[in-house]
C-alpha cells in the first residue's frame, strides 16, 4: 500500500476507504452488543437517528419498574335527578261530595264541575259553569240557573246568569273539599249569604236565619 499523503488543510493523513469501512463495521458490532442495554443505533452518519427505547423496553433492560401514566381523575358521579312524583303535585279540593240529599246530584265530588245539580227542582240546577278561581278560601264561578222572583212559582222561572260561590274549605272524611256552595243573581239585588247554603259535606240544606 502506498504511503498516504498528508492533507493540505489539516496536516493529518486522511483515512483510506478500507480503514473507514473497518471503523464503521467495528462501530456497528459494538452497537449491536449494547443495543439491549443502551438502545444504541448502528445507523450510519447519513441515516436518521433511530427513536429511543420505550419505557417498557428500558425497564426490561435495566430491571427497573416500568413508567406508567398517572391515572385519570375519577369522574364525579352525576347528581341524581329528583324522582318523579308518584302523587298529585298538591291536594286539590273537590266541590263537596255525593251524600245525603245530594247523593243523586251532579258535580259534587268533582274539581271545577261545569254543571251542578242538587237533585231537586230547576232552581237547584246550574249549567255552563265557568270557574274564575279555585283552590283558595273561596272559589267563584258564573253559570246559568233558573231565577224565580218573589211571589213567582217555579214554573214561572226564567234562566238567567248566576254567580256561584264554593266556600268553607276544609276536610271532610279526610278529603279536602269545599263544604258549602251557594248561587245567586246579583242583577236582581241578591248577594252572597254565608248563612244560607248547601252543606255538601253532610248532604243537607242550611237555611238562612
Beta strands, then each sheet from edge to edge (+ up, - down):
strand 1: 94-95
strand 2: 116-117
strand 3: 125-131
strand 4: 139-147
strand 5: 158-172
strand 6: 175-184
strand 7: 197-199
strand 8: 204-206
sheet 1: 1+ 6+ 5- 4+ 3- 2+
sheet 2: 1+ 6+ 7- 8+
end
